[in-house]
Amino acid sequence: MKILLAEDQAMVRGALSALLTLTDDAELGQVEVTEAEDGAQAMALLKQHSYDLLLSDIEMPQHTGLELAQWLQEYQAGSTDRTKIIILTTFGRAGYIKRALSAGVEGFLLKDAPTESLLCAIKQVMSGKKVIDPELAISAIGDIDPLNDKERKALRLASEGLTTSDIAAQLFIAEGTLRNYLSEAISKLNATNRIDAARIAKQKGWL
């Protein structure tokens, strides 16, 4: 079984890789783990190689785990041999669940879950089931994300302290268009400014 592990924290990545490689489970068989230190490296590896499972953190440089999952869903559209996806996160934010499900994610687990839960989730996902933490799934009901993808990307970059011109350049749009995106996001979230809007969106798991 080939697993791509995307995790930007080296210590966590190493521990998870060792855990998966050394596991002795007849259902999983021999596990081969390839490590990626951020979303961009994971995307490059997915273009070059075939994996049975993508095990990814959410908050990573370059591309978040959810952006990676969304890209992979589109990249493998129509394929009969699609890579399964499990998201691991420290944050139990309800907004993450809805975005994960819409991005085709099969599993969503908190990092502090027991080792046995992770291995069980991998087996269930590989057998065609979805595994979502039940409490998180319940909390996600009725919590509607008002942001579109463009507003979300603009806010995320704004939260990193980038200037208007820098954000516009990264998104390949005019500064006036960017200001419209940020203004819409601020309005939708009833925020006072772009930083406040980013804070609210992050707390909800919409960023």
N, C-alpha and C positions, 0 to 999 in steps of 0.2 A: 504494500500500500504506500503510495507516494503522497506526502503531505508538504504543502508550502506554508511555512510559519512566518507571518509578517508581524513583527513586534519591534518597536524602536528602543525599548529598554533592554540593553545587552544582558543584564543579569536574569531578567524574567525570560527572555528569549532562550538563553542557555539552559535554564532550569526546565522549561517546557520541552525543549528539544531532547534533553536527556531523558526526561520522563517518558516521552513518546517512543523514543528509540529503544529504550530498555524494557518497555512493557512486554510482558509475556502473555499474550492473549490469543487464543486460537482463532477467534473470529476476525481479529485484525490482521493476523499473520505477521510477516516481517514488515516493520514500519521504517520507511526511509524519509527523513526530514531534511528539507532544504530551507535555509534561513534567509529572510529578507529584513533589512534594518529599517525600511520605510516603504511607503506606498509606491513610490516610483520604481524602486528596485523590484518589488513584488510584481508590478505590472509588466516590467521588462521580462522577468522570469516566466510569467504566464504566457507571454507571447512566444517564448522560445521553447517551452517544455509543456508536457501534459502532466497534470496532477489530479489525484482522486479527490483531494480535499484542500481547501484554503482555510487556514485557521488564522484569523486576523484580529489584531487590536483595533479599536476605533480611532483613538486620537494619535495620529502619526504625522510626521512631516511629509510634504509633497502631496500625498493623497490620503484622506482618512480611510478607515476600513470600510465605511459605508459607501464612499465614493468609489473605492476599489471594487466593491461588490456590485454596485450599479454598472460600472464599466464592464465587468466580467459578464454580467447578464446580457448586455448588449453585444459584447464581443463574441460570445458563444451562442448567440440566438440561432435557433434552428439546428444546433448540434445535438446529436443523440448521445454524446459522451461528455456531458457537462460536468464541470468541477463543482462539487458540493461546497457550501460555505458555512462556516461557524464563526460567529463574532464573539470575542472575549473582551470584556470591559470592566473597569473598576467602578464605572458609574452606572447606577440603576435608573437612568432617566427614561421616563415613559416615551418621550419623543423618539428616542433611538429605536424602540421596538417597531413602531409603524414604518419608519424609514427603512429599517432592516428587512421587514417583510416585503415591502414594495420593491426592494432591490433584489429579491429572490433568495434571501438568506434562509437557510434551513435550521440554523441553531443560534441561540443567543444566550450566553452564560456569563455570569459574573466571575471575575478572576479569583475571588475568595471561595468559590465552590470547591468541594472536596475533589481530590484526584479521581476518585471512583466516578463522580458525576460527569467529569470531562470524558473519560473513557467510555462510559455508558452512552453519553450524548453522541460521540463519534460513531459508535456502532448503530445507534438508532437512525442517525442522519444518513449513514451509508446504506441502510436498508430501506430508505425512502420516506422516513418520518421527519416531522419537524419537532424541534426541541426548544421551547421558549420557557424561561423561568415563569411559572404561573402567576406569581405576585406582580411581576413586571407587566405581564400580558394584561392582567386585570386593570392595572393603573393606567395603561395606555388607552383604554376605551374612553372615548369622548374627549380626549385631549388632542385637538386638531391643530396641526402645524399650518400657520397662515402664509409662510414664506415660500416663494418659488426658488428654484435652483440658483438663478442669477442673484437674487437678493441674499441668499444664504452665503454664496461665495464672496460677495462683496462685504458682508458683515464679518465673515471669518477673517478676511484679510485686514479689515479695519481694526478688529480686536487685537491683531498682532502689531498694531502701531504704525502701519504703513500710511503714507500720505495719499491724498486723492489721486495725484498723478501716477504714483507707483502702483496703486490698485488698478487704475484704468489701464495701465500698460500691461499688467499681468493678465487681465481679463480681455485684452485686445478690444477695448471699447473706448469711446470718447468720454472725457471727464464729465460732460453734461449728462450723458447717459448714466454714468456711475452715480452722480448726485441724485438722479431720479430713483435709481434702485435703492439707495440708502434712505432717501426720503420716504419711499413707500414702506420700507421695512420698519423705520422709526414709527410711522403712523400706525401700521398694523399691530405693533407691539405696545402702543401707547407709551413709548419711551421718550426721554428728553433729548437724547442725542444718539449718535451712532455707537458710542461706547456703551451707553446704557442699554441700547437695543441688543448689542452683542451679548451683554451680560445676561439679559433676560432670556434670549434665545439659547444660550449655552446652558443655563439652569434647567430649561425645559427639555434639553436634548435635541433641539432643532438645528443646532449648529454643528 
